[in-house]
Amino acid sequence: MGKLTLTEFLTLDGVCQAPGGPDEDTSGGFDLGGWTVPYADADFGRFMDEVFERPGAFLLGRRTYEIFAAYWPKVTDPGHLIASKLNSLPKYVVSTTLDRADWAGTTIVGADLVKEVTALKERTDGELQMHGSAALARSLMAHDLIDALNLLVFPVVLGKGRRLFTDGAEPTAFRHTGDRTTGSGIAIHAYERAGRPEYGTYETE
């Protein structure tokens, strides 16, 4: 059975919207896109290559799928690890509005999200990887379907934009499994889901 992992880029104040460019996602009037670009150093690139060495398939939300599909099929260098993985491995896009997906190897899912994603995990060898796709991630975390997180926290505060964790998120505990910091200051943390939080008090009798 595969493990569903989420890799997400976040600001210090938790924003995940439009990390890669000013026109990537302007919904809600967001005009601060591209905030990861000044920090994309060699350490960051090495980490992302490590992530893309592990997938057996990809699961993407519609918006992230459309961003990826507009770019990665054009990268045809067989030596480019990320492009090779994205272009060759199975891709599943969760959408109730798409009626076709032209990127080779793509299947549209979403009629019964929990059932379909559970089945995808069961038949995937290696990691079933999510990248971005914050709205989809929130839905899957509410059903305990995401097993591991790679959170890349960039040293910038934006003050607006969509966030990964919002009010009403399912209370969940995670186990910290690794960390590193890039030369440009990106703090990379890995977590595995550990069940429900435990609670206590610092008060003493």
Stockholm file with secondary structure:
# STOCKHOLM 1.0

chainA/1-205         MGKLTLTEFLTLDGVCQAPGGPDEDTSGGFDLGGWTVPYADADFGRFMDEVFERPGAFLLGRRTYEIFAAYWPKVTDPGHLIASKLNSLPKYVVSTTLDRADWAGTTIVGADLVKEVTALKERTDGELQMHGSAALARSLMAHDLIDALNLLVFPVVLGKGRRLFTDGAEPTAFRHTGDRTTGSGIAIHAYERAGRPEYGTYETE
#=GR chainA/1-205 SS CCEEEEEEEEETTCBCSCCSCTTSCCGGGCCCCCTTGGGCCHHHHHHHHHHHTSEEEEEEEHHHHHHHHTTGGGCCCTTCHHHHHHHHSCEEEECSSCSCCCSTTEEEECTTHHHHHHHHHHHCSSEEEEESCHHHHHHHHTTTCCCEEEEEEESCCCSCSCBSSCTTCCCCEEEEEEEEECTTCCEEEEEEEEESCCCCCCCCC
#=GC SS_cons         CCEEEEEEEEETTCBCSCCSCTTSCCGGGCCCCCTTGGGCCHHHHHHHHHHHTSEEEEEEEHHHHHHHHTTGGGCCCTTCHHHHHHHHSCEEEECSSCSCCCSTTEEEECTTHHHHHHHHHHHCSSEEEEESCHHHHHHHHTTTCCCEEEEEEESCCCSCSCBSSCTTCCCCEEEEEEEEECTTCCEEEEEEEEESCCCCCCCCC
//
